[in-house]
Amino acid sequence: MSLYEYTYIARQDIQPQQVDAITAEFAKIID
């Protein structure tokens, strides 16, 4: 499988834990 880079844009005031949660959700969709 080829490797791709993904970028998503979030608000500046988002908490680091929320970034981790969003990343995990996107990873589930992509995998």
PDB file of N, CA, C and O in Angstrom:
ATOM      1  N   MET A   1       0.841  -1.181   0.000  1.00  0.00           N
ATOM      2  CA  MET A   1       0.000   0.000   0.000  1.00  0.00           C
ATOM      3  C   MET A   1       0.885   1.243   0.000  1.00  0.00           C
ATOM      4  O   MET A   1       1.871   1.316   0.734  1.00  0.00           O
ATOM      5  N   SER A   2       0.532   2.191  -0.808  1.00  0.00           N
ATOM      6  CA  SER A   2       1.288   3.440  -0.872  1.00  0.00           C
ATOM      7  C   SER A   2       1.061   4.272   0.372  1.00  0.00           C
ATOM      8  O   SER A   2       0.018   4.181   1.020  1.00  0.00           O
ATOM      9  N   LEU A   3       2.043   5.075   0.691  1.00  0.00           N
ATOM     10  CA  LEU A   3       1.927   5.969   1.841  1.00  0.00           C
ATOM     11  C   LEU A   3       1.498   7.350   1.362  1.00  0.00           C
ATOM     12  O   LEU A   3       1.990   7.844   0.347  1.00  0.00           O
ATOM     13  N   TYR A   4       0.603   7.951   2.076  1.00  0.00           N
ATOM     14  CA  TYR A   4       0.106   9.273   1.743  1.00  0.00           C
ATOM     15  C   TYR A   4       0.189  10.160   2.970  1.00  0.00           C
ATOM     16  O   TYR A   4       0.177   9.673   4.101  1.00  0.00           O
ATOM     17  N   GLU A   5       0.273  11.460   2.745  1.00  0.00           N
ATOM     18  CA  GLU A   5       0.244  12.418   3.840  1.00  0.00           C
ATOM     19  C   GLU A   5      -1.135  13.054   3.885  1.00  0.00           C
ATOM     20  O   GLU A   5      -1.741  13.333   2.850  1.00  0.00           O
ATOM     21  N   TYR A   6      -1.618  13.276   5.086  1.00  0.00           N
ATOM     22  CA  TYR A   6      -2.916  13.907   5.275  1.00  0.00           C
ATOM     23  C   TYR A   6      -2.740  15.131   6.153  1.00  0.00           C
ATOM     24  O   TYR A   6      -1.941  15.127   7.090  1.00  0.00           O
ATOM     25  N   THR A   7      -3.480  16.163   5.851  1.00  0.00           N
ATOM     26  CA  THR A   7      -3.463  17.385   6.647  1.00  0.00           C
ATOM     27  C   THR A   7      -4.892  17.743   6.983  1.00  0.00           C
ATOM     28  O   THR A   7      -5.768  17.726   6.119  1.00  0.00           O
ATOM     29  N   TYR A   8      -5.123  18.065   8.230  1.00  0.00           N
ATOM     30  CA  TYR A   8      -6.427  18.594   8.597  1.00  0.00           C
ATOM     31  C   TYR A   8      -6.227  19.867   9.394  1.00  0.00           C
ATOM     32  O   TYR A   8      -5.221  20.035  10.083  1.00  0.00           O
ATOM     33  N   ILE A   9      -7.182  20.748   9.293  1.00  0.00           N
ATOM     34  CA  ILE A   9      -7.091  22.062   9.917  1.00  0.00           C
ATOM     35  C   ILE A   9      -8.063  22.115  11.082  1.00  0.00           C
ATOM     36  O   ILE A   9      -9.233  21.754  10.952  1.00  0.00           O
ATOM     37  N   ALA A  10      -7.559  22.569  12.221  1.00  0.00           N
ATOM     38  CA  ALA A  10      -8.390  22.677  13.427  1.00  0.00           C
ATOM     39  C   ALA A  10      -8.238  24.078  14.008  1.00  0.00           C
ATOM     40  O   ALA A  10      -7.313  24.816  13.667  1.00  0.00           O
ATOM     41  N   ARG A  11      -9.146  24.417  14.871  1.00  0.00           N
ATOM     42  CA  ARG A  11      -9.078  25.719  15.537  1.00  0.00           C
ATOM     43  C   ARG A  11      -7.832  25.797  16.401  1.00  0.00           C
ATOM     44  O   ARG A  11      -7.305  24.773  16.837  1.00  0.00           O
ATOM     45  N   GLN A  12      -7.363  27.006  16.648  1.00  0.00           N
ATOM     46  CA  GLN A  12      -6.147  27.186  17.432  1.00  0.00           C
ATOM     47  C   GLN A  12      -6.341  26.847  18.900  1.00  0.00           C
ATOM     48  O   GLN A  12      -5.379  26.496  19.583  1.00  0.00           O
ATOM     49  N   ASP A  13      -7.570  26.944  19.399  1.00  0.00           N
ATOM     50  CA  ASP A  13      -7.799  26.729  20.832  1.00  0.00           C
ATOM     51  C   ASP A  13      -8.121  25.280  21.185  1.00  0.00           C
ATOM     52  O   ASP A  13      -8.575  25.003  22.295  1.00  0.00           O
ATOM     53  N   ILE A  14      -7.893  24.359  20.262  1.00  0.00           N
ATOM     54  CA  ILE A  14      -8.178  22.949  20.524  1.00  0.00           C
ATOM     55  C   ILE A  14      -7.123  22.383  21.490  1.00  0.00           C
ATOM     56  O   ILE A  14      -5.948  22.744  21.420  1.00  0.00           O
ATOM     57  N   GLN A  15      -7.549  21.517  22.365  1.00  0.00           N
ATOM     58  CA  GLN A  15      -6.665  20.910  23.365  1.00  0.00           C
ATOM     59  C   GLN A  15      -5.849  19.778  22.724  1.00  0.00           C
ATOM     60  O   GLN A  15      -6.321  19.133  21.788  1.00  0.00           O
ATOM     61  N   PRO A  16      -4.638  19.536  23.216  1.00  0.00           N
ATOM     62  CA  PRO A  16      -3.819  18.443  22.664  1.00  0.00           C
ATOM     63  C   PRO A  16      -4.523  17.081  22.721  1.00  0.00           C
ATOM     64  O   PRO A  16      -4.349  16.257  21.823  1.00  0.00           O
ATOM     65  N   GLN A  17      -5.310  16.843  23.764  1.00  0.00           N
ATOM     66  CA  GLN A  17      -6.039  15.577  23.866  1.00  0.00           C
ATOM     67  C   GLN A  17      -7.076  15.466  22.745  1.00  0.00           C
ATOM     68  O   GLN A  17      -7.317  14.376  22.226  1.00  0.00           O
ATOM     69  N   GLN A  18      -7.680  16.583  22.379  1.00  0.00           N
ATOM     70  CA  GLN A  18      -8.654  16.569  21.294  1.00  0.00           C
ATOM     71  C   GLN A  18      -7.967  16.292  19.957  1.00  0.00           C
ATOM     72  O   GLN A  18      -8.522  15.601  19.102  1.00  0.00           O
ATOM     73  N   VAL A  19      -6.769  16.827  19.779  1.00  0.00           N
ATOM     74  CA  VAL A  19      -6.005  16.551  18.558  1.00  0.00           C
ATOM     75  C   VAL A  19      -5.723  15.054  18.460  1.00  0.00           C
ATOM     76  O   VAL A  19      -5.879  14.460  17.394  1.00  0.00           O
ATOM     77  N   ASP A  20      -5.310  14.448  19.564  1.00  0.00           N
ATOM     78  CA  ASP A  20      -5.044  13.009  19.575  1.00  0.00           C
ATOM     79  C   ASP A  20      -6.299  12.212  19.253  1.00  0.00           C
ATOM     80  O   ASP A  20      -6.236  11.229  18.514  1.00  0.00           O
ATOM     81  N   ALA A  21      -7.438  12.623  19.798  1.00  0.00           N
ATOM     82  CA  ALA A  21      -8.698  11.918  19.550  1.00  0.00           C
ATOM     83  C   ALA A  21      -9.111  12.039  18.086  1.00  0.00           C
ATOM     84  O   ALA A  21      -9.534  11.057  17.477  1.00  0.00           O
ATOM     85  N   ILE A  22      -8.993  13.225  17.527  1.00  0.00           N
ATOM     86  CA  ILE A  22      -9.342  13.427  16.117  1.00  0.00           C
ATOM     87  C   ILE A  22      -8.416  12.606  15.223  1.00  0.00           C
ATOM     88  O   ILE A  22      -8.865  11.982  14.262  1.00  0.00           O
ATOM     89  N   THR A  23      -7.133  12.610  15.540  1.00  0.00           N
ATOM     90  CA  THR A  23      -6.167  11.839  14.762  1.00  0.00           C
ATOM     91  C   THR A  23      -6.497  10.352  14.807  1.00  0.00           C
ATOM     92  O   THR A  23      -6.410   9.667  13.787  1.00  0.00           O
ATOM     93  N   ALA A  24      -6.869   9.855  15.962  1.00  0.00           N
ATOM     94  CA  ALA A  24      -7.235   8.441  16.091  1.00  0.00           C
ATOM     95  C   ALA A  24      -8.477   8.120  15.262  1.00  0.00           C
ATOM     96  O   ALA A  24      -8.540   7.068  14.625  1.00  0.00           O
ATOM     97  N   GLU A  25      -9.458   9.011  15.265  1.00  0.00           N
ATOM     98  CA  GLU A  25     -10.673   8.783  14.472  1.00  0.00           C
ATOM     99  C   GLU A  25     -10.354   8.758  12.979  1.00  0.00           C
ATOM    100  O   GLU A  25     -10.844   7.894  12.251  1.00  0.00           O
ATOM    101  N   PHE A  26      -9.533   9.705  12.523  1.00  0.00           N
ATOM    102  CA  PHE A  26      -9.155   9.716  11.114  1.00  0.00           C
ATOM    103  C   PHE A  26      -8.348   8.474  10.757  1.00  0.00           C
ATOM    104  O   PHE A  26      -8.513   7.920   9.670  1.00  0.00           O
ATOM    105  N   ALA A  27      -7.490   8.039  11.648  1.00  0.00           N
ATOM    106  CA  ALA A  27      -6.684   6.845  11.390  1.00  0.00           C
ATOM    107  C   ALA A  27      -7.572   5.617  11.216  1.00  0.00           C
ATOM    108  O   ALA A  27      -7.287   4.761  10.378  1.00  0.00           O
ATOM    109  N   LYS A  28      -8.644   5.522  12.001  1.00  0.00           N
ATOM    110  CA  LYS A  28      -9.581   4.395  11.856  1.00  0.00           C
ATOM    111  C   LYS A  28     -10.231   4.411  10.482  1.00  0.00           C
ATOM    112  O   LYS A  28     -10.388   3.366   9.851  1.00  0.00           O
ATOM    113  N   ILE A  29     -10.607   5.593  10.018  1.00  0.00           N
ATOM    114  CA  ILE A  29     -11.272   5.718   8.718  1.00  0.00           C
ATOM    115  C   ILE A  29     -10.306   5.364   7.588  1.00  0.00           C
ATOM    116  O   ILE A  29     -10.668   4.660   6.645  1.00  0.00           O
ATOM    117  N   ILE A  30      -9.085   5.855   7.696  1.00  0.00           N
ATOM    118  CA  ILE A  30      -8.104   5.669   6.626  1.00  0.00           C
ATOM    119  C   ILE A  30      -7.617   4.229   6.560  1.00  0.00           C
ATOM    120  O   ILE A  30      -7.410   3.693   5.472  1.00  0.00           O
ATOM    121  N   ASP A  31      -7.432   3.601   7.715  1.00  0.00           N
ATOM    122  CA  ASP A  31      -6.940   2.220   7.727  1.00  0.00           C
ATOM    123  C   ASP A  31      -8.025   1.320   7.288  1.00  0.00           C
ATOM    124  O   ASP A  31      -7.831   0.106   7.223  1.00  0.00           O
TER     125      ASP A  31
END
